[in-house]
Amino acid sequence: MNKAVIFDVDGTLSETEETHRKAFNCAFESSGLQWHWDQALYARLLEVTGGKERIRYFIESFGGAGAPADRLDEYIRTLHAMKTKAYTDMVSSGSVPLRPGIREFIEDAAERGFRLAIATTTTPANVDALLSATLGGTERFEVICAGDSVPNKKPAPDVYELALAQLALPPTACVAIEDSRNGLLSSVAAGIPTVVTPGIYTSEQRFDEAALVINDLAASDFESIYRLTSPAG
């Protein structure tokens, strides 16, 4: 079989967005900033994909008191690196589990011969930390496209197009697993049929373009997901 399942990470493999929010706040506090992202604000900030991009958007749209007027790019990179360190420490502690049904789905897909890949905007360090803590490492995934591996982040299709190129598969031989509208728009723009499993920060979003919306993967019929793929020509 030459088919693949391509997974998003944050909110899809695990409800990591809340951990990201706490890690951002930890970095802000360590930097002496008076910023605090509560859940309501973070839900708005999640409309912007990418951690560094999210910080910049906050500074430009919400004031960001304390951010320097010059060398802002370097400041954001440094602040984001602190956030990544805080996040990976939290995840490595084992306190962030996979979402219900994800482990079983990954194992079932692999047993059936599906190739596994990841297409995410989060950093490679975040991916490594989560997969190491929950699955014992990244070995199950043949292709991992993460972070700044492409110029344009979701909802642009770039990261999925890169994953398809590395898999050497057409989009119809794959199925994408996403949790958000931005992720859905990204995978659909790449031509990949997409299953959405909404998370705590995305349950109110619209998923009209999804091939399937599954609220509880643990109770779902995996066959309905596999049927979305066609053999590679």
KABEL-V555430 format. One record per backbone hydrogen bond with DSSP energy under -0.5 kcal/mol. CO is the residue of the C=O (numbers start at 0). NH is the residue of the N-H. If there is no record, write none. Layout:
[[CO NH] [CO NH]]
This chain:
[[1 231] [2 114] [3 174] [4 6] [4 116] [5 176] [6 118] [8 11] [8 12] [8 13] [12 98] [13 10] [13 15] [14 17] [15 19] [16 20] [17 21] [18 22] [19 23] [20 24] [21 25] [22 26] [23 27] [24 28] [25 29] [26 30] [27 32] [28 31] [35 37] [37 41] [38 42] [39 43] [40 44] [41 45] [43 46] [44 47] [46 48] [49 53] [50 54] [51 55] [52 56] [53 57] [54 58] [55 59] [56 60] [57 61] [58 62] [61 63] [63 66] [70 74] [71 75] [72 76] [73 77] [74 78] [75 79] [76 80] [77 81] [78 82] [79 83] [80 84] [81 85] [82 86] [83 87] [84 88] [85 89] [86 90] [87 91] [88 92] [89 92] [89 94] [90 93] [94 96] [98 101] [98 102] [100 104] [101 105] [102 106] [103 107] [104 108] [105 109] [106 110] [107 111] [108 113] [109 112] [114 4] [115 141] [115 142] [116 6] [117 144] [121 146] [122 126] [123 127] [124 128] [125 129] [126 130] [127 131] [128 132] [129 133] [130 134] [130 135] [130 136] [131 135] [137 140] [139 141] [142 117] [143 145] [144 119] [145 148] [152 155] [156 159] [156 160] [157 161] [158 162] [159 163] [160 164] [161 165] [162 166] [163 167] [163 168] [169 172] [170 173] [171 229] [172 3] [173 192] [174 5] [175 177] [175 194] [176 7] [177 196] [178 198] [179 183] [180 184] [181 185] [182 186] [183 187] [184 188] [185 189] [186 191] [187 190] [192 175] [193 210] [193 211] [194 177] [195 197] [195 213] [198 201] [198 202] [201 204] [206 209] [211 195] [212 214] [215 218] [216 219] [219 221] [220 223] [220 224] [221 224] [221 225] [222 226] [224 227] [225 228]]
